[in-house]
């Protein structure tokens, strides 16, 4: 699902100058790390994909136990990014 979104330009991971479309997801056991560019549209698209995954799989993502770690971002975007990616 995420690879398809990357191919369609909806999601862009990190290090896209090294790897085509960048690295968007790293998984180990039951942990998943989602890596996104500092772009509100990309963040909204990923949140939508997570909701769609919940509906398709019947599983629930516990957003309250999830963490957001922002790295090398514009300070002005920090609040917007947090509000976009948290449960509303």
C-alpha positions in Angstrom: 0.0 0.0 0.0 2.7 2.4 0.9 4.9 1.5 -2.1 1.9 2.2 -4.3 1.4 5.6 -2.6 5.1 6.3 -3.1 4.9 5.4 -6.8 1.9 7.7 -7.1 3.7 10.6 -5.4 1.4 10.7 -2.4 4.1 9.7 0.1 7.8 10.5 0.0 10.2 8.9 2.5 13.6 10.1 3.6 16.9 9.9 1.6 15.1 10.2 -1.7 18.4 11.5 -3.1 19.9 8.1 -2.6 17.0 5.7 -2.9 14.2 6.3 -5.5 11.1 7.7 -3.6 13.1 7.4 -0.3 12.7 5.1 2.7 9.2 5.4 4.1 8.8 2.4 6.4 11.2 0.4 8.6 9.8 -2.7 10.4 11.2 -4.9 13.1 9.0 -7.5 14.9 5.8 -5.6 15.9 7.4 -2.1 15.7 7.1 0.1 12.6 8.9 3.4 12.0 7.4 5.7 9.4 9.9 8.1 7.8 8.4 11.1 6.0 9.6 14.3 4.5 8.7 17.6 6.2 5.6 18.2 4.2 2.0 18.5 5.6 0.4 17.0 2.5 2.6 13.9 2.8 1.8 13.6 6.5 -2.0 13.9 5.7 -1.7 11.2 3.0 0.1 8.9 5.4 -2.5 9.4 8.1 -5.2 8.6 5.5 -3.3 5.4 4.5 -3.1 4.3 8.1 -6.9 4.8 8.5 -7.5 2.8 5.3 -5.2 0.1 6.6 -7.3 -0.1 9.8 -10.5 -0.4 7.8 -9.1 -3.0 5.4 -7.4 -5.2 8.0 -9.8 -4.9 10.9 -6.7 -4.0 13.1 -6.4 -0.9 15.2 -3.4 1.5 15.3 -3.0 2.9 18.8 -2.2 6.5 17.9 -2.1 7.4 21.6 0.8 5.0 22.2 2.6 6.2 19.0 5.4 8.8 19.0 6.2 11.6 16.6 9.9 12.4 16.3 10.6 15.4 14.2 14.1 15.8 12.8 15.5 18.7 10.8 12.2 20.4 10.3 11.2 24.0 10.0 10.1 25.2 13.5 7.0 26.7 12.0 5.7 23.3 10.9 6.2 21.4 14.3 2.7 22.3 15.7 1.0 21.7 12.4 2.7 18.3 11.9 1.8 17.2 15.5 -1.8 18.2 15.1 -2.1 16.5 11.7 -0.6 13.1 13.0 -2.4 12.9 16.3 -5.9 11.5 16.9 -8.6 14.1 16.5 
